[in-house]
Amino acid sequence: MKELVEYIAKSLVDEPESVEVTEQTDDAESVIKLKVSKDDLGKVIGKKGRTAKAMRTLLAAVATRDEKRSTLEIVE
């Protein structure tokens, strides 16, 4: 799941080398933290949060397939 978020984020931003994705996992849930440069933060969030919501939806679909829960946090 970490790779999916990293791939999407690097595709959206102008500075793909600044993308950092970390994953904290326990038995049933994983928290994925996405950090990008301040200039690219708006591109990852999107207008009215639509891009971030779409990323969360994709992540939830993958997690459901694996019978887990996952959360995406976008860190400034």
GIPE-V726103 format. One record per helix or strand. SS is the DSSP state (alpha for helix, beta for strand). FROM is the first residue (numbers start at 1). LEN is the number of residues. If there is no record, write none. Layout:
SS:FROM:LEN ; SS:FROM:LEN
This chain:
alpha:2:11 ; alpha:16:3 ; beta:20:6 ; beta:29:7 ; alpha:38:8 ; alpha:47:19 ; beta:69:7
